[in-house]
Amino acid sequence: MIKDLITNKDIRELKKKSNETGRLTGDELLLLREHEELSKKFKKGEKKARCYYESRLQSYCSNLIKAKYQFSKDSVVFLQIDNGGEGSDGQRRRKAQEGTQSGFKDVIILVWRGSIKYPLRGTDEVIKTIYHSKQFFPEFKRIGGVVTDKQLYWHKYLKEKGESAYFCNNSLFFEKIIMKEIEGFLK
């Protein structure tokens, strides 16, 4: 089950399948484990469980990018965006004046693919290098989390402009869809 936004209903169906057959794929098991970790925080009554899960997922995805591309000839940069989510009303107003956009994607992944070199005739000297770039915009959510109207607005806006925008609430989707699209661009 590879989906951008896994729902609580999906989790219930996976649990039912597990109880009835005792057989889950590796991907299904991964999704259940992610959800169980989040559920423990909610059961303990932690108020910041949503932020904990999104932060944990975002850190995991950032580390995937670093591990894969840190020593690569290609450049892939994972950047956290301040979208004004937390803080007092005064802090949010100040951030808005500074350019923060509520509901904007959590992350921008900047990707530059290898250069094209134009040598002079008969030499190996490079006279020009051209880089091709692409941006990827994931919005991280918790399993069962709600997409706000502002988040949906920015998602549609980026898609209309031809950008690669995603909602993502599980590491499986990030690894098998977003990472594959980054790798596809770099080929």
N, C-alpha and C positions, 0 to 999 in steps of 0.2 A: 504494500500500500504506500505509494509515493504520492503525496499530496502536499500542496503548499500550506494549507491550514487544516490540520487534523482537528476534528471536532470531538466533543465529549461523547457523542453518539458513536463515532468511530472507535473510541477507546472501549466503550461498553461492548461493542461487537467483537473486538479483539479478545476481551476478557471472556466473553461467552464462548467464543471459538476455543480458547485455551482450556476452559472448564469442560467443554463437550468432547473435544478431540485430543486435548493435551499436546497438540502440534501447532507450532507457530513457526513462520519463517524467521530467519535472523533479523530481517528488517522489522517485522511485526514485534518481535521481542524487544528490539531496541526502542521502538515507540512506546511500548508499555513501560519499560524501565524509566524512560524520560518522564513519562506522566506520573509514575509512582513517586519519583523523587520530588516533583512539584507538589503532589498531594500531601506528602509528609509535612511540608512547610505549612500548608493550609490547615492541616489537622492540628498542628502545634499552635495555630492562631497567629502566626506571624503576619503582620500587616503588609510587609514588603515582599510577600511571596511572589507576586507578579513581577516585580522588578528583579527579584533574585533569579527567577527562571529566565527572563529575557536577557539579563546580564550574563548569566552562565552560558546560554546558547550563543550569544554574540561573541563572547570570549573564545568559546570553542571554535567558532567559524573563523575568527581572526587568527587563531593559532594554526588552523588548517592552511590558511593562505600563507602565513609566515613559513611554516614547515615546508610547503611545496615550492615556494618561489623565492625564498631567501637567497639562495645561491644560483638562481637561474639567470640566464642571459636576458630573459624577458622581465619586465617590471610590472608587478602587481602590488597595489597599495590598498589596504583596508583602512578607511577613515571613518571614525565615529563622528556623527553630526549632532550638534546641540540643537534639538528641536523644541526646547522650552518646556519639557514635560514636568519637571519638578521645580519647587521653589515657591516663595511667597508671591502675592499679586504684584508687589513692587519689583521683585526680581524678574518676573515674567514680562512686565511692561518695559523694563530696561533692556532685557534681551530682545524684545520685539523691535525696539528702537535701533538696536545694534544689527538687526537683520535676521534674527531668528524667526523661522516660520513654523508655527504650530502645526503639527500633523505631517511635517515633511519626513521623509524616510530617515531611519536611524543611521544608515551607513551608506557611504559611496565607496565602491570598489573601482579604483582607477587601474586600467590595464593598457600597457603599451607593448605592442608586438615588435619583434625584431626589425631591424632597419633594412632598408634597401639602399645599396651603395652604388654609386655611379663612378667607376674608375676612368681616368684619362686613358686614351688609346695607347696601348703598348706599355702601360705602367700599372702598378698596384695602388697608386695614390688615390685616395678618396676625395672627391670634390664636393659631394653633397650626401647627406644622410636624411632620409625621410622616415618619420615614425608614424604609425597608425595607432589610434587610441579608441577605446570604448569604455563606457561607464556602466556599472551595474548598481542598482539601487534596491537593496533589501530592506524591508520593514519587519523587525522581529516582534513576534507576539508569543504569548503563552498558549498552551493547548487549551482550547475553549475560550480564549480571549476574544474580545470584540474589536472589530475594525471601526474606528470613529469616522464620522462624516469628513473631517479634515484629512484624515489619512487616505480615505477613498478618493477625495478630490485630487490630492497630490499624485496618487497612484495613476488615476486616469490621465491627468495632465502629462505626466512623464511618458506614459504609453503613447498618447497622441503625438508626442514629439519624437517618437521612434526610439525611446530609451528602453533599456531592459530593467523593468521594475517588478518587484516581487513582494508578496507577503510570505513569511516563513515562520513556522512555529515548531520546527523539528530539524534536527541535524541531518536526517536522512534526505530531506528535500534539498538542503543546502549542498550536501555532498554529491548527490546523484543528478541534480538539475543545474543549480547555479554554477558549481565547480566545473561541470561538463561543458556548460556554455562558455565559461572563461577559457577552458582548454581548447574548445572549438575555435574561438576567436584567435588564439595564439598560433594555431596551425597555419 
